[in-house]
Amino acid sequence: MVASKKPDTEYAEILTQAFVLQKTGMPDAALKVCNRAIDNGQDNEEIILLAAKIYVEQGELNAARTLLVNSMPKFSEYLEIGVALGDICNKLGLTVEAKQHLRSVLDISPDHPLATIILSQIQVKEGDFNSVCTTLDNGISASRPDPWIYYLAATMLDNFGRPDLAALYLLRAKERYPNDIHHSFFLSAVGDGVVPERAPIDHLRELFDKSADNYDSHLNSIGNASPRHIVEIIEHLNLEGRGDTSILDAGCGTGMNGDLLRPHASWLEGVDVSPKMLKQAEDRGCYDQLHCRDMVEFCCHTPQKYDLIVLTDVLSYFGALGEILDNLRRCLTDDGHIAFSVELLDSGTADKAGFKLAVNGRYSHSLEYVMDMLNLAGYAQPEFERKDILRQEFGVPVYCMVFIARKRTAK
Ligand SMILES: C[S@@+](CC[C@H](N)C(=O)[O-])C[C@H]1O[C@@H](n2cnc3c(N)ncnc32)[C@H](O)[C@@H]1O
């Protein structure tokens, strides 16, 4: 097997056409272009992979698997097809077949990061921790330029009940990459150091800058709840067709919420710490203003007042909620609303802090803690609360709670 060749001009044209259609929200048309090329033998491995990705995004895992299996003889030298097949078979519960594909890839390229993570994920689910460590130790090569595979491995091990092994891989990352800015934050989640009250800004900026290019498609593949939450917020507050609401999208990211909020907003502003996420939000063209800043600092200084501030999947980067809720309240009009989601911390496992940092760098909050903080910060009892699945992490659902609360006039 070899790494991918650059597509020649003919393939490049087909690929670009399909890619643009997919990116602009026309996956069926993109798929048609890919399938026509495949039927005419004008396909290359990247066209196959794009078609498989679209099938996966549409939930048609069996179609994706069939396509990849059929293309294996023609593209047997292309590693990424084996990795994609391993991933899809794993999602379909065909673990024996998944392991076969992934092992074939790792036989050729023992430190392939994605193949390493997916294979170790299957082994972790099977409770085979010895094999997990062997797979990870083989897969984490001496030449790897960054420590993210360690962090992913640690998150996975922690998720499956082995914080001890998670700590081991984080400590190895710290040893090999002493100057990396992330390990001390992650390590605090497994008891090494004090848990900070919120995620460090330089950690957030680097994390989201790094993931900006693939953020939307990654989110769609793990189940993106934010658009659903925005629709609920619009419905609950009867924003439909009014167009008279000034809105701040705090932690707007790539601006996925912006498209949904725009038709109902008289003014739509976004703030985020990641310049690369913001660039994508800007390209959507639906915000009146965007700011590259820490939202706490932004809210302290802006003279603007908003009828609604939304924070979908953002408060997971704050542990203590007092300061941020206080600052957001300052920027609300007299009967303004805040609408947000938090990752749910089971009250049984919540300690007295009411929030918990996980090895993946995200905080979860107990329901009681959120209620107390809303009350203390000067918000009325939430008028909307709903439990939902936020996303799937390593195939396991992560639960969240969506709240909408009005500002109390008197604090
Ligand atoms: C998981 S993304 C969610 C993006 C968007 N709200 C959505 O639902 O699609 C979290 C975003 O919040 C931003 N963020 C986190 N903490 C922040 C802070 N203190 N100030 C500004 N942006 C922040 C991150 O940079 C990232 O873009």
The ligand as a MOL file (V3000), in Angstrom:
LIG
                    3D

  0  0  0     0  0            999 V3000
M  V30 BEGIN CTAB
M  V30 COUNTS 27 29 0 0 0
M  V30 BEGIN ATOM
M  V30 1 C -17.7820 23.2830 20.5280 0
M  V30 2 S -17.6560 24.8100 19.7460 0 CHG=1
M  V30 3 C -19.3520 25.2470 19.4960 0
M  V30 4 C -19.5340 26.2520 18.3930 0
M  V30 5 C -20.9770 26.7070 18.1510 0
M  V30 6 N -21.5330 27.3840 19.2830 0
M  V30 7 C -21.8400 25.5350 17.7430 0
M  V30 8 O -22.7310 25.1440 18.5080 0
M  V30 9 O -21.6380 25.0290 16.6110 0 CHG=-1
M  V30 10 C -17.1710 25.8790 21.0520 0
M  V30 11 C -16.7100 27.2390 20.5790 0
M  V30 12 O -16.6570 28.1020 21.7130 0
M  V30 13 C -15.4880 28.8990 21.6090 0
M  V30 14 N -15.1370 29.3430 22.9700 0
M  V30 15 C -14.9320 28.5880 24.0670 0
M  V30 16 N -14.6250 29.3480 25.1210 0
M  V30 17 C -14.6330 30.6310 24.6860 0
M  V30 18 C -14.3960 31.8960 25.3160 0
M  V30 19 N -14.0580 31.9840 26.5960 0
M  V30 20 N -14.5120 33.0090 24.5630 0
M  V30 21 C -14.8340 32.9470 23.2540 0
M  V30 22 N -15.0640 31.7730 22.5980 0
M  V30 23 C -14.9700 30.6320 23.3090 0
M  V30 24 C -14.4620 27.9810 20.9630 0
M  V30 25 O -13.4090 28.6990 20.3670 0
M  V30 26 C -15.3190 27.2270 19.9570 0
M  V30 27 O -15.3370 27.8390 18.7150 0
M  V30 END ATOM
M  V30 BEGIN BOND
M  V30 1 1 1 2
M  V30 2 1 2 3
M  V30 3 1 2 10
M  V30 4 1 3 4
M  V30 5 1 4 5
M  V30 6 1 5 6
M  V30 7 1 5 7
M  V30 8 2 7 8
M  V30 9 1 7 9
M  V30 10 1 10 11
M  V30 11 1 11 12
M  V30 12 1 11 26
M  V30 13 1 12 13
M  V30 14 1 13 14
M  V30 15 1 13 24
M  V30 16 1 14 15
M  V30 17 1 14 23
M  V30 18 2 15 16
M  V30 19 1 16 17
M  V30 20 1 17 18
M  V30 21 2 17 23
M  V30 22 1 18 19
M  V30 23 2 18 20
M  V30 24 1 20 21
M  V30 25 2 21 22
M  V30 26 1 22 23
M  V30 27 1 24 25
M  V30 28 1 24 26
M  V30 29 1 26 27
M  V30 END BOND
M  V30 END CTAB
M  END
